[in-house]
């Protein structure tokens, strides 16, 4: 029984983190590379930003968007303040006075969360393309041009950019969080080649306004909205040239809470859009959703059973003993990585990657427990680094 549990858990873990990427890479390699089309003109764009108490970041974010390399007569910026009380509204209004394109503020009272705020902004937007930015997102100057260029293909309905983590001095981060994003971005590149990506960042996205579907306040827009686009028969693609730089979160407690919230809302999204996991109706995309998302969020189960089986069979020798030693090293290095982060030190990949791997699985476990209890998260607090 323990041998079966050991091997079944090991095979499933391998498939989740390595098997699926290998399969999707093989499928991508077998497909001809699409020829990217180009626009003769720039479409009108509305950049939507949801903010709650973002006084420390909102001006820099707005200035960043106003400096984008995009025709200002084709651009507008809409901000929804979710009952902010720290001066966020005043800052937005101040920036709007000398802005080269319209910057409009809308106040949402009482607090209803990001999703409700985006629903509100969509009704006010005039652009044929909606772009989504977080209240602390810093885009590369040509990011919007790269995002929008994809809509020259009529089959594409949603585009997500590339997020990279940076230190306070602007240098790229070399820790586990960054390694995870590189892994995810590589997967998105392969998934784009076969059709559609399953997950997006949310801090640098764009979609056709005509495809926007109003969502319930408890639904995760960064996950559900792209799925709604696929449901309507359009593609969701990854644009690696559209860059978003985001500061690392050095507060492990804040990182943990944020990951639990996002994972919980993602599980509800999977539940709401479960029909997309029917391979008889959605074919390859259903396989992608199950492999990339559902199994990934439940990976803590085979990780736990693999750990248990290795512990109980440690004295059997061979691969069982080696696996147990490897797991001990994983947990020890992960613990050291957590301590290093807590102390504000920069740790090597030897510690940070195990830490981030364990963090994601622990947050998935906590989120799954909350999901099974029927808990939902609607409102949020700004993520501070």
C-alpha positions in Angstrom: 0.0 0.0 0.0 2.8 2.5 0.9 4.7 1.6 -2.2 1.6 2.3 -4.4 1.1 5.6 -2.5 4.7 6.6 -2.9 4.9 5.9 -6.7 1.4 7.3 -7.4 2.3 10.5 -5.6 5.7 10.8 -7.2 4.3 10.3 -10.7 1.5 12.9 -10.1 4.0 15.5 -8.7 6.3 14.9 -11.7 3.4 15.3 -14.1 2.1 18.6 -12.5 5.5 20.4 -12.5 7.4 18.7 -15.4 5.1 16.3 -17.4 2.5 18.9 -18.4 5.2 21.4 -19.5 6.9 18.8 -21.6 3.6 17.8 -23.2 2.5 21.4 -24.0 6.0 22.1 -25.3 5.8 19.1 -27.7 2.4 20.2 -28.9 3.7 23.8 -29.4 6.7 22.5 -31.4 4.5 20.5 -33.7 2.5 23.6 -34.7 3.6 26.1 -37.3 4.5 29.5 -36.0 1.7 32.0 -36.7 2.5 35.1 -38.7 1.8 38.2 -36.5 -0.5 40.7 -38.1 -0.1 44.5 -37.8 -2.5 47.3 -37.3 -2.8 50.1 -39.9 -4.0 52.4 -37.1 -4.2 52.5 -33.3 -7.5 51.5 -31.7 -8.9 53.6 -28.9 -7.9 52.2 -25.5 -9.3 52.7 -22.0 -6.9 51.8 -19.1 -8.9 50.6 -16.1 -7.4 50.9 -12.6 -9.1 49.8 -9.3 -7.6 51.4 -6.2 -8.1 51.2 -2.5 -6.0 53.4 -0.3 -3.2 53.6 -2.8 -2.0 57.1 -2.0 1.7 56.0 -1.9 1.6 54.5 -5.4 -1.2 56.0 -7.5 0.5 59.1 -8.7 3.5 57.2 -10.0 1.2 54.7 -11.6 -0.8 57.4 -13.4 2.3 59.2 -14.5 3.7 55.9 -15.8 0.5 55.4 -17.9 0.5 59.0 -19.2 4.1 58.5 -20.4 3.2 55.4 -22.5 4.2 55.5 -26.1 0.7 55.6 -27.4 -1.3 58.3 -29.2 -2.9 60.4 -26.4 -6.0 61.2 -28.5 -6.7 57.4 -28.5 -6.2 56.9 -24.8 -8.1 57.5 -21.6 -7.4 56.4 -18.0 -10.3 55.4 -15.6 -9.7 55.0 -11.9 -12.3 53.5 -9.5 -11.6 54.4 -5.9 -13.1 51.7 -3.7 -14.1 54.0 -0.8 -10.5 55.1 -0.3 -9.9 57.3 2.7 -6.2 58.1 2.5 -6.2 60.8 -0.1 -6.1 58.6 -3.2 -9.0 60.4 -4.8 -7.4 63.8 -4.4 -4.2 62.6 -6.0 -6.1 61.2 -9.0 -7.9 64.5 -9.4 -4.7 66.5 -9.1 -3.0 64.4 -11.8 -6.0 64.7 -14.1 -5.7 68.6 -14.3 -2.6 68.6 -16.5 -2.9 65.2 -18.1 -2.4 64.9 -21.9 -5.3 62.5 -22.1 -8.5 62.1 -20.0 -8.0 60.8 -16.5 -11.4 60.1 -14.9 -12.1 59.2 -11.3 -15.1 57.2 -10.1 -15.9 56.5 -6.4 -17.4 53.2 -5.3 -19.3 53.4 -2.0 -19.6 51.3 0.0 -16.6 49.1 -0.7 -17.4 46.3 -3.1 -14.0 45.1 -4.3 -12.0 45.1 -7.5 -14.4 43.1 -9.6 -17.4 45.4 -9.0 -15.1 48.4 -9.6 -14.1 47.1 -13.0 -17.7 46.4 -13.9 -18.4 50.0 -13.1 -15.5 51.3 -15.2 -16.4 49.2 -18.2 -19.7 50.9 -18.5 -18.0 54.3 -18.6 -15.1 53.4 -20.9 -15.1 54.6 -24.5 -12.2 52.6 -25.8 -12.7 49.6 -28.1 -9.9 48.0 -26.1 -9.9 47.7 -22.3 -6.5 47.5 -20.6 -6.1 46.5 -17.0 -3.5 47.8 -14.6 -3.0 47.4 -10.9 -2.7 50.6 -8.8 1.0 50.0 -8.3 1.9 48.7 -11.8 4.8 50.2 -13.7 4.6 49.4 -17.4 7.4 49.7 -20.0 6.9 52.7 -22.3 6.0 50.4 -25.3 4.0 47.9 -23.3 0.6 49.1 -24.5 1.7 49.1 -28.1 2.8 45.5 -27.8 -0.4 44.5 -26.1 -2.7 46.1 -28.6 -0.8 44.9 -31.6 -2.2 41.4 -31.0 -5.7 42.5 -31.7 -4.9 42.8 -35.4 -5.7 39.1 -35.3 -9.5 38.9 -35.2 -9.3 35.5 -33.3 -7.5 37.1 -30.3 -9.8 38.5 -27.6 -7.5 38.9 -24.6 -3.8 39.5 -24.2 -1.6 39.3 -21.1 1.9 40.8 -20.7 5.0 39.7 -18.9 5.6 40.6 -15.2 9.1 40.7 -13.8 10.1 41.3 -10.2 12.6 44.1 -9.4 14.5 45.2 -6.3 14.1 48.7 -4.9 17.0 49.8 -7.1 15.3 48.6 -10.2 17.5 45.5 -10.8 15.9 42.2 -11.6 15.3 39.8 -8.8 17.0 36.4 -8.8 15.0 34.7 -6.1 12.4 31.9 -6.1 9.5 34.2 -6.8 11.2 35.4 -10.0 12.1 31.8 -10.9 8.4 30.9 -10.5 7.4 33.7 -12.8 10.0 32.6 -15.4 8.5 29.1 -15.3 5.0 30.5 -15.6 5.9 32.8 -18.5 7.6 30.0 -20.3 4.4 27.9 -20.0 2.3 30.8 -21.3 4.6 31.0 -24.3 4.0 27.4 -25.1 0.2 27.6 -24.4 -0.1 30.6 -26.7 1.5 28.5 -29.5 -1.2 25.8 -29.1 -4.2 28.2 -28.7 -4.8 30.0 -25.4 -3.1 30.5 -22.1 -5.0 29.4 -19.0 -3.8 32.1 -16.5 -2.9 35.7 -16.7 -1.2 38.3 -14.4 -3.9 40.9 -14.1 -1.5 43.8 -13.8 -0.9 44.2 -17.5 -3.7 42.8 -19.6 -6.0 44.0 -22.4 -9.2 42.7 -24.1 -11.8 43.7 -26.6 -14.4 45.7 -24.8 -17.2 43.9 -26.8 -16.1 40.6 -25.1 -16.2 41.9 -21.5 -18.7 40.0 -19.4 -19.9 41.6 -16.1 -18.8 39.4 -13.2 -20.1 38.7 -9.7 -18.3 40.7 -7.1 -16.7 37.5 -5.6 -15.3 36.3 -8.9 -11.6 36.8 -9.7 -11.4 39.0 -12.8 -7.8 38.1 -13.7 -8.9 34.5 -14.0 -12.6 34.4 -14.9 -12.6 37.2 -17.6 -10.1 35.4 -19.8 -12.0 32.2 -19.4 -15.2 34.0 -20.5 -13.3 35.1 -23.6 -12.3 31.5 -24.4 -15.9 30.5 -23.8 -17.0 33.0 -26.5 -14.6 31.3 -29.0 -11.7 33.7 -28.9 -8.0 33.2 -28.0 -6.2 34.4 -24.9 -2.5 35.0 -25.6 0.8 35.9 -24.0 2.8 38.9 -25.2 6.3 38.8 -23.7 7.3 42.2 -25.1 4.7 43.9 -22.9 6.6 44.3 -19.7 5.4 45.1 -16.2 7.9 45.7 -13.4 6.7 45.0 -9.9 8.5 45.3 -6.6 9.1 42.2 -4.6 7.1 41.6 -1.5 9.6 41.3 1.4 6.9 40.7 4.0 6.4 37.0 4.1 3.2 37.3 6.1 1.8 39.7 3.5 2.9 37.4 0.7 1.2 34.5 2.4 -2.1 36.3 2.9 -2.1 37.6 -0.7 -1.4 34.1 -2.1 -4.2 32.5 0.0 -6.6 35.2 -1.2 -5.7 34.8 -4.8 -5.7 31.0 -4.6 -9.1 30.9 -2.9 -10.7 33.2 -5.5 -9.0 31.0 -8.3 -10.6 27.9 -6.8 -14.0 29.6 -6.9 -13.3 30.6 -10.5 -12.5 27.0 -11.4 -15.8 26.0 -9.8 -17.7 28.7 -11.6 -16.2 27.8 -15.0 -15.9 24.0 -14.4 -17.7 23.4 -17.7 -14.6 24.5 -19.5 -12.8 21.4 -18.1 -15.1 19.1 -20.2 -12.7 17.8 -22.9 -15.7 16.7 -25.1 -16.7 20.4 -25.5 -13.4 22.3 -25.1 -10.8 19.7 -26.1 -7.2 20.8 -25.5 -8.1 23.8 -23.4 -10.0 21.5 -21.0 -6.8 19.5 -20.7 -4.8 22.7 -20.0 -7.2 23.9 -17.3 -7.1 20.6 -15.5 -3.3 20.2 -15.8 -2.1 23.8 -15.3 -4.6 25.0 -12.8 -6.8 22.4 -11.1 -4.0 19.9 -10.4 -1.5 22.7 -9.6 -3.8 24.0 -6.9 -4.2 20.5 -5.5 -0.5 19.6 -5.7 -0.2 19.8 -1.9 -2.2 16.5 -1.7 0.4 14.3 -3.6 3.2 16.3 -1.9 1.8 15.4 1.5 1.2 11.7 0.6 4.6 11.5 -1.0 6.2 12.9 2.2 4.2 10.4 4.4 5.1 7.4 2.2 8.8 8.4 2.1 8.8 8.8 5.9 7.2 5.4 6.5 9.5 3.7 4.0 12.8 5.5 4.8 14.4 2.3 6.0 13.6 0.3 2.9 16.7 1.8 1.3 17.2 2.7 -2.4 15.0 5.4 -3.8 12.8 5.5 -0.7 15.7 6.6 1.5 17.0 9.0 -1.2 13.6 10.5 -1.5 13.3 11.0 2.2 16.6 12.8 2.4 15.6 14.9 -0.5 12.4 15.9 1.2 14.2 16.8 4.4 16.5 19.0 2.4 13.5 20.6 0.6 11.8 21.5 3.9 15.0 22.6 5.7 16.1 24.9 2.8 12.5 26.2 2.5 12.6 27.0 6.3 16.0 28.7 5.9 14.6 30.7 2.9 11.7 31.9 5.0 14.0 32.9 7.9 16.2 34.8 5.4 13.2 36.7 3.9 11.9 37.5 7.4 15.2 39.0 8.3 15.2 41.1 5.2 18.2 39.3 3.7 18.7 38.3 0.0 18.9 34.5 -0.1 20.3 32.4 -2.9 18.1 30.3 -5.2 19.1 27.2 -3.1 16.9 28.6 -0.3 14.4 30.8 -2.1 13.1 28.3 -4.6 12.3 25.7 -2.0 10.7 28.4 0.1 8.5 29.7 -2.7 7.6 26.1 -3.8 6.4 25.3 -0.2 4.8 28.7 0.2 2.6 28.1 -2.9 1.6 24.6 -1.7 0.8 25.8 1.8 -1.3 28.6 0.6 -3.1 26.3 -1.8 -3.8 24.0 1.2 -5.2 26.8 3.3 -7.2 28.2 0.3 -8.7 24.8 -0.4 -9.7 24.4 3.2 -11.4 27.8 3.1 -13.1 26.8 -0.2 -14.5 23.7 1.3 -15.9 25.7 4.2 -17.6 28.0 1.6 -15.5 31.1 2.4 -15.2 33.8 -0.2 -13.0 37.0 -0.5 -14.5 40.0 -2.2 -12.6 43.1 -0.9 -8.9 43.4 -0.7 -6.1 45.4 0.7 -3.2 46.8 -1.3 -0.1 44.6 -1.5 2.8 46.5 0.0 6.4 45.4 -0.5 
